[in-house]
Amino acid sequence: MAMPHLLVREALCLIALSLTLVLLAIFIDAPLEEIANPQKTPNPAKAPWYFLGLQELLHYYPPLVSGVLLPGLVIVALVVIPYFNINLERQAFWQGNRSNRTRKLINLWAAVSVLSIIFLFTGAYPVWPIIIPLWVVALTMSLPAVMPTKNGAIGWLGNRSLAFWIFLWFLLAGVVLTVIGVAFRGPGWEYTLPWRDGIY
């Protein structure tokens, strides 16, 4: 029964979070910028941090792709996913005999190669913030196939499902795009080093 137990815990968390935010607002100054002047726009004009991943994609793709098509596909996916039968106990991706693992490994690297070619040549520039997380996830995903074991970290990686790896790639790509947009973009949307030039 959720009524007394869960509700009380959620109320305590709400009170603790509210108290923390009030104390932070009292003791830490967060000054506003100057009044907006339409005659003088800031360089770079950055979106809020939670949209900087999309703004970073605008650097690589036309606005129709990165501003309409990709967010539209995400929204459609969020609407459609609940209608699929989802097996909550997914099978491990590397489950099966040696020939099955070899076939999956070949298919994995074929898919990684195709995706890498797409992200290298379809944008205005190679989309390294998406390609590098793809290769990191693919290399990590390949470890249990190359060194099969049931124990330790590699055993844990070997028990992960395909959905885990796809989500991990999306998560890493989103984090990398956001971090680059927040810390490594300066005037003219050029790369800068935050420890040398500061954060714009």
MARPASE-111673 format. One line per 10 residues: number of its first residue (from 1); their letters; for each residue x, z, y of C-alpha. Coordinates in pm, 1 decimal. Layout:
# MARPASE-111673
NUM> a> X/Z/Y ~ ... $
***
This chain:
# MARPASE-111673
1> mamphllvre> 0.0/0.0/0.0 ~ 156.6/-114.1/326.2 ~ -63.4/74.7/570.6 ~ 107.8/408.6/619.6 ~ 459.4/340.3/492.5 ~ 551.1/-9.8/612.6 ~ 356.7/22.2/938.5 ~ 535.0/346.4/1030.3 ~ 875.8/190.0/958.4 ~ 793.1/-116.9/1165.9 $
11> alclialslt> 669.1/101.2/1453.0 ~ 992.4/305.7/1442.5 ~ 1200.1/-13.6/1449.2 ~ 997.3/-141.6/1745.4 ~ 1053.2/184.1/1935.8 ~ 1427.1/185.4/1856.4 ~ 1467.9/-177.4/1963.5 ~ 1270.3/-120.0/2284.3 ~ 1478.4/187.3/2367.4 ~ 1801.3/-5.0/2303.6 $
21> lvllaifida> 1691.8/-291.7/2529.4 ~ 1587.4/-52.4/2807.9 ~ 1921.5/133.1/2790.7 ~ 2114.4/-194.3/2794.3 ~ 1914.6/-312.9/3096.8 ~ 1982.2/14.1/3281.4 ~ 2356.9/38.6/3217.8 ~ 2475.7/-323.9/3192.2 ~ 2440.4/-545.9/3496.5 ~ 2320.8/-901.1/3434.8 $
31> pleeianpqk> 2314.2/-1070.2/3776.3 ~ 2117.3/-1386.2/3834.4 ~ 2281.7/-1704.0/3952.5 ~ 2220.6/-1838.4/4301.9 ~ 1888.9/-2002.3/4391.1 ~ 1854.6/-2348.6/4238.6 ~ 1959.1/-2630.5/4470.3 ~ 1833.5/-2977.9/4369.1 ~ 2104.2/-3136.5/4587.6 ~ 2381.5/-2975.8/4382.1 $
41> tpnpakapwy> 2339.8/-2957.9/4006.1 ~ 2580.7/-2753.3/3796.6 ~ 2842.0/-2933.8/3589.3 ~ 2789.2/-2900.9/3299.4 ~ 2412.9/-2849.6/3303.4 ~ 2361.7/-2659.2/2978.8 ~ 2041.2/-2577.0/2798.2 ~ 1978.4/-2219.8/2680.5 ~ 2210.3/-2126.8/2392.7 ~ 1940.8/-2171.2/2128.3 $
51> flglqellhy> 1900.9/-2540.5/2229.1 ~ 2271.2/-2616.0/2267.4 ~ 2295.4/-2748.1/1911.4 ~ 2039.7/-3017.0/2001.2 ~ 2216.0/-3082.3/2332.1 ~ 2541.1/-3125.3/2139.5 ~ 2367.2/-3381.6/1914.7 ~ 2267.1/-3571.4/2231.2 ~ 2638.2/-3630.5/2285.5 ~ 2654.0/-3825.3/1958.5 $
61> ypplvsgvll> 2315.1/-3994.2/1926.8 ~ 2064.0/-4156.1/2164.5 ~ 1789.4/-3928.1/2302.1 ~ 1528.3/-4088.6/2076.4 ~ 1719.2/-3980.5/1765.1 ~ 1847.2/-3635.7/1863.5 ~ 1564.7/-3535.4/2097.0 ~ 1258.2/-3675.9/1921.0 ~ 1332.4/-3796.2/1567.0 ~ 1542.0/-3505.9/1430.8 $
71> pglvivalvv> 1325.2/-3224.1/1577.9 ~ 1016.3/-3418.4/1466.8 ~ 1148.2/-3438.1/1111.0 ~ 1218.3/-3064.8/1114.7 ~ 863.2/-2990.6/1233.1 ~ 712.2/-3224.6/971.4 ~ 925.3/-3057.6/702.5 ~ 805.8/-2713.2/812.2 ~ 444.4/-2833.0/792.6 ~ 481.5/-3006.8/453.7 $
81> ipyfninler> 702.3/-2758.5/263.6 ~ 423.2/-2500.8/197.0 ~ 227.5/-2764.3/2.0 ~ 501.3/-2807.0/-259.8 ~ 509.4/-2600.3/-576.9 ~ 816.5/-2390.2/-526.1 ~ 978.4/-2235.6/-830.4 ~ 1111.5/-1905.2/-700.3 ~ 1351.4/-1874.1/-995.7 ~ 1563.2/-2182.3/-939.4 $
91> qafwqgnrsn> 1813.6/-2289.0/-1201.5 ~ 2180.8/-2275.7/-1121.6 ~ 2309.7/-2615.4/-1010.9 ~ 2604.6/-2613.2/-1252.5 ~ 2399.3/-2501.4/-1553.1 ~ 2446.8/-2720.8/-1860.9 ~ 2720.8/-2862.0/-2081.3 ~ 3049.8/-3018.7/-1968.8 ~ 2922.4/-3379.6/-1950.7 ~ 2622.1/-3265.1/-1745.9 $
101> rtrklinlwa> 2852.6/-3084.1/-1501.4 ~ 3079.5/-3390.7/-1477.2 ~ 2782.1/-3615.6/-1400.7 ~ 2657.8/-3373.2/-1133.8 ~ 3006.1/-3352.9/-981.6 ~ 3029.2/-3733.0/-955.7 ~ 2679.3/-3750.6/-802.8 ~ 2766.8/-3472.3/-558.5 ~ 3076.2/-3648.7/-427.3 ~ 2895.8/-3984.1/-413.0 $
111> avsvlsiifl> 2626.5/-3821.8/-195.4 ~ 2890.2/-3649.5/21.3 ~ 3072.0/-3982.1/68.1 ~ 2752.1/-4164.5/168.3 ~ 2653.5/-3888.0/412.5 ~ 3005.3/-3881.8/558.1 ~ 2996.9/-4257.9/617.2 ~ 2655.5/-4227.1/782.5 ~ 2772.6/-3950.9/1018.1 ~ 3103.8/-4126.6/1087.5 $
121> ftgaypvwpi> 2963.6/-4463.4/1190.7 ~ 2602.5/-4426.2/1310.3 ~ 2660.4/-4220.5/1625.1 ~ 2843.2/-4299.7/1946.1 ~ 3130.2/-4088.9/1808.4 ~ 3201.7/-3948.3/1460.7 ~ 2984.1/-3637.5/1420.5 ~ 3260.6/-3402.9/1303.6 ~ 3052.7/-3085.6/1365.1 ~ 2824.1/-3202.1/1082.7 $
131> iiplwvvalt> 3084.3/-3373.1/860.4 ~ 3326.2/-3078.1/840.7 ~ 3059.2/-2824.0/726.5 ~ 2941.7/-3085.3/474.0 ~ 3290.6/-3109.2/323.2 ~ 3341.7/-2731.1/329.4 ~ 3013.7/-2677.0/143.6 ~ 3089.6/-2960.1/-102.2 ~ 3437.7/-2824.7/-179.7 ~ 3302.0/-2471.3/-224.4 $
141> mslpavmptk> 3017.8/-2606.3/-435.5 ~ 3265.3/-2794.4/-658.4 ~ 3473.6/-2487.9/-746.9 ~ 3246.7/-2368.2/-1033.1 ~ 3249.7/-2717.7/-1187.4 ~ 3629.1/-2742.4/-1179.0 ~ 3695.9/-2378.7/-1280.3 ~ 3391.4/-2268.3/-1484.4 ~ 3368.7/-1892.1/-1520.6 ~ 3088.6/-1639.1/-1531.3 $
151> ngaigwlgnr> 3271.1/-1362.3/-1343.1 ~ 3379.8/-1296.9/-987.7 ~ 3313.7/-1502.6/-677.6 ~ 3331.8/-1835.9/-860.1 ~ 3076.6/-1710.8/-1112.6 ~ 2848.3/-1611.8/-826.4 ~ 2891.9/-1956.5/-666.1 ~ 2814.7/-2118.6/-1001.0 ~ 2477.9/-1940.4/-1016.1 ~ 2356.4/-2080.7/-681.9 $
161> slafwiflwf> 2085.7/-2348.3/-679.9 ~ 2092.7/-2684.2/-501.9 ~ 1849.9/-2550.8/-239.2 ~ 2102.2/-2276.5/-152.7 ~ 2379.1/-2531.5/-91.0 ~ 2161.7/-2762.5/119.4 ~ 2042.2/-2470.1/331.5 ~ 2400.9/-2347.1/368.5 ~ 2508.3/-2689.1/496.8 ~ 2223.7/-2699.3/753.0 $
171> llagvvltvi> 2301.8/-2343.9/861.4 ~ 2675.7/-2409.1/902.1 ~ 2615.5/-2736.1/1089.0 ~ 2369.6/-2563.4/1324.6 ~ 2610.1/-2276.6/1391.6 ~ 2904.2/-2512.9/1452.4 ~ 2700.9/-2734.2/1689.5 ~ 2578.7/-2429.1/1882.3 ~ 2923.8/-2267.8/1907.6 ~ 3076.2/-2594.3/2031.7 $
181> gvafrgpgwe> 2798.9/-2632.2/2289.3 ~ 2831.9/-2272.1/2409.9 ~ 3207.5/-2221.5/2415.9 ~ 3389.1/-2555.4/2397.3 ~ 3203.9/-2782.2/2642.1 ~ 3299.5/-2798.3/3007.7 ~ 3249.5/-3030.3/3307.5 ~ 3141.9/-3380.1/3209.4 ~ 3057.2/-3241.4/2863.4 ~ 3425.7/-3272.5/2773.3 $
191> ytlpwrdgiy> 3598.3/-3042.7/2525.6 ~ 3758.8/-2735.8/2684.2 ~ 3935.8/-2433.1/2542.1 ~ 3745.0/-2115.4/2638.5 ~ 4057.3/-1894.8/2632.2 ~ 4230.1/-2130.7/2876.9 ~ 3948.9/-2270.2/3096.3 ~ 3677.2/-2006.9/3049.4 ~ 3320.4/-2058.8/2931.3 ~ 3105.8/-2283.7/3148.1 $
***
